[in-house]
Amino acid sequence: MGDRRAFSVLFLAMTCVGLGQAILFAILPPAAREIGLTPFQVSIIFVVSATIWMFMSPYWGRRSDVLGRRPVILIGLLGYAASMLLLGGVIQLGLRGTLPVLVAYALMIASRCVFALFGSGAPPASQAYVADRTAVEDRTSGVSMLNAAFGLGQTLGPAAGAAFASLGVAAPLYFSVLLALGSAAAIARYLTEAGPPVRHGEQRARSIRFYDARVWPFFLLAACLQAVRATTTITLAFFLQDALELDAEATVRAAGIGFVALAVAGVSTQLLVVQRLRPGSRSMLLIGFATALAGFALFVTSAAMPGYLAALALLGAGFGLIRPGAASGASVSVTAEEQGEVAGMTSSVGVVGNIVGPMLGSALYELTPLAPYWLNAALMALGLVFALSSRAVRTARG
């Protein structure tokens, strides 16, 4: 599968990004609540950045087809580092009371906008880099490798967050900044690239439309997954705090353990099952949706932490199959010159779920804490039915 050293460096970089995101999701909800923000206000932070990401990810995907994958990955990593640095400072000052609540809130939104504007370049360019260097039959395995890297970071993130939290609530975020800068340096030094896929003066393939029959079913399934994943991520810490009657410190620990269970199951599925068995995209989608549906069924019927952890493990395994299944299915359905763009579009439509999911999930949470999880179970059931009936999913080469 191409240059092993380059893939190893890319794996390390995506691991660092996943680690930082796990730290963020474990820290931001309770920290924001401590500052004085409501769950709905916290969801708006992610909705605004997700809206920007939705437009920027296809842009960076197309630019990577022309500029090359490495420059766009570097832009993404540096933008990510800048956003986490700003967010860490805002949280630190907000908790001290130095910043008024509304000012802190505005700056939190601004920090995530920096991530959306520039950090959105790294995922599509990374996936396109892998697609450039893998055959069709290896595409699912290659895309799963990237997802496993991100999942591994999510697994390590809570432990890293706990280790650095003794230095202050924002210290783990600053640690993620250092990791992002180190990853950028490694990418600049070791990620080999002969040149951009579309060279200067060559005819650029026409832009892919979101309704392109080759790929729209995969886009829809990716959006469905991300809506469910985002709803779960944004409400999990609040749910555990309320259901188990925890204080802020205990909530951070419980949420961290929950995110570890989610991530470990996803990584194990992608590294052990996908890399060894190399299932096709359709098989991954069908098994993934069925597993996630079982996970939500267990979650809504549990009443203690062990049951929630078992449910989260099932969800992690299901999500770990659906995400690369949809991405690889779209990738093998287009030409080599369209890899960057289709990767950006897959990321973009996934972010549509980041917009709809948290807003609807947070609103439902205000009615009853279990409502978002019943909605997620219904979406997984619909996704399973659609994957079974879609011609594009059925005929995908990978």
C-alpha positions as CSV (number, residue, x, y, z in Angstrom):
1,M,0.0,0.0,0.0
2,G,2.5,2.6,-1.2
3,D,5.1,4.3,1.0
4,R,4.8,2.8,4.5
5,R,6.7,5.6,6.2
6,A,4.4,8.2,4.7
7,F,1.4,6.2,5.8
8,S,2.8,5.8,9.3
9,V,3.4,9.6,9.6
10,L,-0.1,10.3,8.4
11,F,-1.5,7.7,10.9
12,L,0.4,9.5,13.7
13,A,-0.9,12.9,12.6
14,M,-4.5,11.7,12.5
15,T,-4.0,10.1,15.9
16,C,-2.9,13.4,17.4
17,V,-6.0,15.2,15.9
18,G,-8.3,12.5,17.3
19,L,-6.6,12.8,20.7
20,G,-7.2,16.6,20.8
21,Q,-10.8,16.2,19.8
22,A,-11.5,13.6,22.5
23,I,-9.9,16.0,25.0
24,L,-12.2,18.8,23.7
25,F,-15.4,16.8,23.9
26,A,-14.6,15.7,27.5
27,I,-13.6,19.2,28.7
28,L,-15.8,21.7,26.9
29,P,-19.4,20.6,28.1
30,P,-18.7,20.7,31.8
31,A,-16.3,23.7,31.5
32,A,-18.9,25.6,29.6
33,R,-21.6,24.7,32.1
34,E,-19.3,26.0,34.9
35,I,-18.8,29.2,33.0
36,G,-22.6,29.7,32.8
37,L,-23.6,28.3,29.4
38,T,-26.6,25.9,28.8
39,P,-26.4,22.6,26.9
40,F,-28.2,24.3,23.9
41,Q,-25.6,27.1,23.9
42,V,-22.8,24.6,23.8
43,S,-24.4,22.8,20.9
44,I,-24.5,26.1,19.0
45,I,-20.7,26.3,19.2
46,F,-20.5,23.1,17.3
47,V,-23.3,24.0,14.9
48,V,-21.7,27.2,13.8
49,S,-18.3,25.6,13.1
50,A,-20.0,22.6,11.4
51,T,-21.8,25.0,9.0
52,I,-18.5,26.5,7.9
53,W,-16.9,23.1,7.7
54,M,-19.7,22.0,5.4
55,F,-18.6,24.5,2.7
56,M,-14.9,24.5,3.4
57,S,-14.2,20.8,3.3
58,P,-15.2,20.3,-0.4
59,Y,-13.2,23.5,-1.2
60,W,-10.0,22.1,0.4
61,G,-10.6,18.7,-1.2
62,R,-10.7,20.3,-4.7
63,R,-7.6,22.4,-3.8
64,S,-5.7,19.3,-2.8
65,D,-6.4,17.9,-6.3
66,V,-4.5,20.9,-7.7
67,L,-2.1,22.0,-4.9
68,G,-1.2,18.5,-3.7
69,R,-2.3,16.6,-0.6
70,R,0.6,17.6,1.7
71,P,0.2,21.4,1.6
72,V,-3.5,21.1,2.4
73,I,-2.9,18.6,5.2
74,L,-0.4,21.1,6.7
75,I,-2.9,24.0,6.5
76,G,-5.4,21.8,8.3
77,L,-3.0,20.9,11.1
78,L,-1.8,24.4,11.7
79,G,-5.4,25.7,11.7
80,Y,-6.4,23.1,14.2
81,A,-3.5,24.1,16.5
82,A,-4.5,27.7,16.3
83,S,-8.1,27.0,17.2
84,M,-7.2,24.8,20.2
85,L,-4.8,27.4,21.5
86,L,-7.5,30.1,21.4
87,L,-10.1,27.9,22.9
88,G,-7.8,26.9,25.8
89,G,-7.2,30.5,26.6
90,V,-10.9,31.4,26.5
91,I,-11.8,28.5,28.8
92,Q,-9.1,29.5,31.2
93,L,-10.1,33.1,31.4
94,G,-13.8,32.3,31.5
95,L,-13.4,30.0,34.5
96,R,-11.5,32.7,36.3
97,G,-14.3,35.2,35.7
98,T,-11.9,37.5,33.7
99,L,-14.2,37.3,30.7
100,P,-17.9,38.0,30.8
101,V,-20.0,35.0,29.9
102,L,-21.2,36.4,26.6
103,V,-17.6,37.4,25.6
104,A,-16.3,34.0,26.5
105,Y,-19.2,32.4,24.5
106,A,-18.4,34.5,21.4
107,L,-14.7,33.7,21.6
108,M,-15.5,29.9,21.9
109,I,-17.5,30.1,18.7
110,A,-14.7,32.1,17.0
111,S,-12.1,29.5,18.0
112,R,-14.2,26.7,16.5
113,C,-14.6,28.8,13.4
114,V,-10.9,28.9,12.9
115,F,-10.9,25.1,13.1
116,A,-13.6,24.9,10.5
117,L,-12.0,27.4,8.1
118,F,-8.6,25.8,8.1
119,G,-8.7,22.5,10.0
120,S,-11.3,21.2,7.5
121,G,-8.5,20.7,5.0
122,A,-6.7,17.8,6.7
123,P,-9.4,15.0,6.6
124,P,-10.2,15.2,2.9
125,A,-6.6,15.6,1.8
126,S,-5.5,12.7,4.0
127,Q,-8.2,10.4,2.6
128,A,-7.3,11.5,-0.9
129,Y,-3.6,10.8,-0.2
130,V,-4.5,7.2,0.8
131,A,-6.8,6.8,-2.2
132,D,-4.0,7.9,-4.5
133,R,-1.8,5.1,-3.3
134,T,-4.3,2.2,-2.9
135,A,-5.9,-0.1,-5.4
136,V,-9.7,-0.4,-5.4
137,E,-9.6,-3.7,-3.5
138,D,-7.5,-2.1,-0.7
139,R,-9.4,1.2,-0.5
140,T,-11.7,0.2,2.4
141,S,-8.7,-1.0,4.3
142,G,-6.8,2.2,3.6
143,V,-9.7,4.5,4.6
144,S,-10.3,2.4,7.7
145,M,-6.6,2.9,8.7
146,L,-7.2,6.7,8.8
147,N,-10.4,6.2,10.9
148,A,-8.5,3.9,13.2
149,A,-5.8,6.5,13.7
150,F,-8.4,9.1,14.7
151,G,-10.1,6.5,16.9
152,L,-6.9,5.6,18.6
153,G,-6.4,9.3,19.4
154,Q,-9.9,9.4,20.9
155,T,-8.9,6.4,23.0
156,L,-5.8,8.0,24.3
157,G,-7.3,11.5,24.7
158,P,-9.2,11.0,28.0
159,A,-6.1,9.5,29.6
160,A,-3.9,12.4,28.3
161,G,-6.6,14.9,29.4
162,A,-6.6,13.4,32.9
163,A,-2.8,13.4,33.1
164,F,-2.6,17.1,32.2
165,A,-5.8,18.3,34.0
166,S,-3.9,18.6,37.3
167,L,-2.1,21.5,35.6
168,G,-5.4,23.3,34.9
169,V,-8.6,22.6,32.9
170,A,-7.1,24.2,29.8
171,A,-3.7,22.4,30.0
172,P,-4.8,19.3,28.0
173,L,-5.9,21.7,25.2
174,Y,-2.4,23.3,25.1
175,F,-0.9,19.8,25.0
176,S,-3.0,19.0,21.9
177,V,-1.6,22.2,20.3
178,L,1.9,20.9,20.8
179,L,1.0,17.6,19.3
180,A,-0.6,19.3,16.2
181,L,2.5,21.3,15.6
182,G,4.7,18.2,16.0
183,S,2.5,16.4,13.5
184,A,2.7,19.2,11.0
185,A,6.5,19.1,11.2
186,A,6.5,15.4,10.6
187,I,4.2,15.7,7.6
188,A,6.4,18.5,6.1
189,R,9.5,16.3,6.5
190,Y,8.3,12.8,5.8
191,L,5.1,12.8,3.7
192,T,6.3,12.1,0.2
193,E,4.4,13.4,-2.8
194,A,5.6,13.6,-6.4
195,G,3.1,16.3,-7.4
196,P,-0.6,17.2,-7.4
197,P,-3.0,14.7,-9.1
198,V,-4.1,17.5,-11.6
199,R,-1.1,19.2,-13.0
200,H,-0.9,22.7,-14.2
201,G,-2.4,23.0,-17.7
202,E,-4.3,19.8,-17.5
203,Q,-8.1,19.6,-17.9
204,R,-9.8,19.5,-14.5
205,A,-12.7,17.0,-14.2
206,R,-16.0,18.8,-13.8
207,S,-17.2,19.2,-10.2
208,I,-19.1,16.4,-8.7
209,R,-22.7,17.2,-7.8
210,F,-24.1,16.1,-4.4
211,Y,-26.9,14.4,-6.3
212,D,-24.5,12.4,-8.5
213,A,-26.1,8.9,-8.7
214,R,-22.7,7.3,-8.2
215,V,-22.2,8.8,-4.7
216,W,-25.3,10.4,-3.2
217,P,-26.4,7.2,-1.3
218,F,-23.0,7.1,0.5
219,F,-23.3,10.8,1.2
220,L,-26.7,10.3,2.8
221,L,-25.5,7.4,5.0
222,A,-22.4,9.4,6.1
223,A,-24.7,12.3,7.1
224,C,-27.0,9.9,9.0
225,L,-24.1,8.5,10.9
226,Q,-22.6,11.8,11.8
227,A,-26.0,13.2,13.0
228,V,-26.2,10.2,15.3
229,R,-22.6,10.4,16.4
230,A,-22.7,14.1,17.0
231,T,-25.9,13.8,19.1
232,T,-24.4,11.1,21.2
233,T,-21.1,13.0,21.7
234,I,-22.7,16.3,22.6
235,T,-25.2,14.9,25.1
236,L,-23.3,12.0,26.6
237,A,-21.5,14.0,29.4
238,F,-24.8,15.8,30.3
239,F,-26.7,12.5,30.3
240,L,-24.2,10.7,32.5
241,Q,-24.1,13.7,34.9
242,D,-27.9,13.8,35.2
243,A,-28.7,10.1,35.1
244,L,-26.0,9.1,37.6
245,E,-26.2,12.4,39.6
246,L,-22.5,13.3,39.3
247,D,-20.7,16.5,40.1
248,A,-18.5,18.2,37.4
249,E,-15.3,16.4,38.3
250,A,-17.0,13.0,38.4
251,T,-18.7,13.8,35.1
252,V,-15.4,14.4,33.4
253,R,-14.2,11.0,34.6
254,A,-17.3,9.2,33.6
255,A,-17.5,10.8,30.2
256,G,-13.9,10.1,29.6
257,I,-14.4,6.4,30.3
258,G,-17.4,6.4,28.1
259,F,-15.6,8.0,25.2
260,V,-12.7,5.5,25.7
261,A,-15.2,2.6,25.4
262,L,-16.7,4.1,22.3
263,A,-13.2,4.7,20.7
264,V,-11.6,1.4,21.7
265,A,-14.4,-0.6,20.1
266,G,-14.1,1.5,16.9
267,V,-10.4,1.1,16.7
268,S,-10.4,-2.6,17.5
269,T,-13.0,-3.1,14.7
270,Q,-11.0,-1.2,12.2
271,L,-7.6,-2.5,13.0
272,L,-8.5,-6.2,13.8
273,V,-11.6,-6.9,11.7
274,V,-11.3,-4.6,8.7
275,Q,-7.5,-4.9,8.2
276,R,-7.6,-8.7,8.4
277,L,-10.9,-9.6,6.7
278,R,-11.0,-6.7,4.3
279,P,-14.8,-6.6,3.9
280,G,-16.5,-4.7,1.1
281,S,-18.1,-1.3,1.7
282,R,-21.7,-2.8,1.6
283,S,-20.9,-5.5,4.2
284,M,-19.4,-2.8,6.5
285,L,-22.5,-0.6,6.2
286,L,-25.0,-3.4,6.8
287,I,-23.1,-4.8,9.8
288,G,-22.3,-1.4,11.1
289,F,-25.9,-0.1,11.1
290,A,-27.2,-3.3,12.7
291,T,-24.6,-3.2,15.5
292,A,-25.2,0.5,16.2
293,L,-29.0,-0.2,16.4
294,A,-28.3,-2.9,19.0
295,G,-26.1,-0.5,20.9
296,F,-28.8,2.1,21.2
297,A,-31.4,-0.5,22.2
298,L,-29.1,-1.5,25.1
299,F,-28.4,2.1,26.0
300,V,-32.1,3.2,26.4
301,T,-32.8,0.1,28.6
302,S,-29.8,0.4,30.9
303,A,-29.8,2.2,34.2
304,A,-26.2,2.0,35.4
305,M,-22.7,2.7,34.2
306,P,-21.8,-0.9,33.2
307,G,-24.8,-1.1,30.9
308,Y,-24.0,2.3,29.3
309,L,-20.4,1.2,28.7
310,A,-21.5,-2.0,27.0
311,A,-23.9,0.0,24.8
312,L,-21.1,2.5,23.9
313,A,-18.8,-0.4,23.0
314,L,-21.5,-1.7,20.5
315,L,-21.9,1.9,19.2
316,G,-18.2,2.2,18.7
317,A,-18.0,-1.0,16.7
318,G,-21.0,0.0,14.6
319,F,-19.7,3.5,13.9
320,G,-16.3,2.1,13.2
321,L,-17.7,0.1,10.3
322,I,-20.2,2.7,8.9
323,R,-17.8,5.6,8.5
324,P,-15.1,4.0,6.4
325,G,-17.8,1.9,4.6
326,A,-19.5,5.1,3.3
327,A,-16.2,6.9,2.6
328,S,-14.6,4.0,0.7
329,G,-17.9,3.3,-1.2
330,A,-17.9,6.9,-2.5
331,S,-14.2,6.8,-3.2
332,V,-14.2,3.6,-5.4
333,S,-17.2,5.0,-7.3
334,V,-15.3,8.0,-8.8
335,T,-12.2,8.5,-10.9
336,A,-8.6,9.2,-9.7
337,E,-8.9,12.9,-10.5
338,E,-12.0,13.2,-8.3
339,Q,-10.6,11.7,-5.1
340,G,-9.9,14.9,-3.3
341,E,-13.2,16.4,-4.2
342,V,-15.3,13.3,-3.2
343,A,-13.3,13.0,0.1
344,G,-14.2,16.7,0.8
345,M,-17.8,16.2,-0.1
346,T,-18.1,13.1,2.1
347,S,-16.7,15.1,5.0
348,S,-19.0,17.9,4.2
349,V,-22.2,15.9,4.1
350,G,-21.1,14.2,7.3
351,V,-20.9,17.7,8.9
352,V,-24.6,18.3,7.9
353,G,-25.2,15.8,10.6
354,N,-23.1,17.8,13.0
355,I,-25.5,20.7,12.3
356,V,-28.8,19.0,12.6
357,G,-27.9,16.4,15.2
358,P,-26.7,18.5,18.1
359,M,-29.5,21.1,17.7
360,L,-32.3,18.5,17.5
361,G,-30.6,16.3,20.1
362,S,-30.2,19.1,22.6
363,A,-33.8,20.3,22.1
364,L,-35.0,16.7,22.7
365,Y,-32.7,16.3,25.7
366,E,-34.5,19.2,27.4
367,L,-37.7,17.2,27.1
368,T,-36.3,14.0,28.5
369,P,-32.6,12.8,28.6
370,L,-33.4,9.5,26.7
371,A,-35.2,11.2,23.8
372,P,-32.0,11.8,21.7
373,Y,-31.1,8.1,22.0
374,W,-34.5,6.9,20.8
375,L,-34.1,9.2,17.8
376,N,-30.6,7.8,17.2
377,A,-32.0,4.2,17.3
378,A,-34.6,5.2,14.7
379,L,-32.0,6.7,12.4
380,M,-29.9,3.6,12.6
381,A,-32.9,1.4,11.7
382,L,-33.6,3.7,8.7
383,G,-30.0,3.6,7.6
384,L,-30.0,-0.2,7.7
385,V,-33.1,-0.4,5.5
386,F,-31.7,2.1,3.0
387,A,-28.3,0.3,2.8
388,L,-30.1,-2.9,2.1
389,S,-32.2,-1.4,-0.8
390,S,-29.7,1.0,-2.4
391,R,-28.4,0.0,-5.9
392,A,-25.3,2.1,-5.5
393,V,-24.4,0.5,-2.3
394,R,-25.1,-3.0,-3.7
395,T,-22.9,-2.5,-6.8
396,A,-20.0,-0.6,-5.2
397,R,-16.6,-2.2,-6.3
398,G,-14.9,-1.9,-3.0
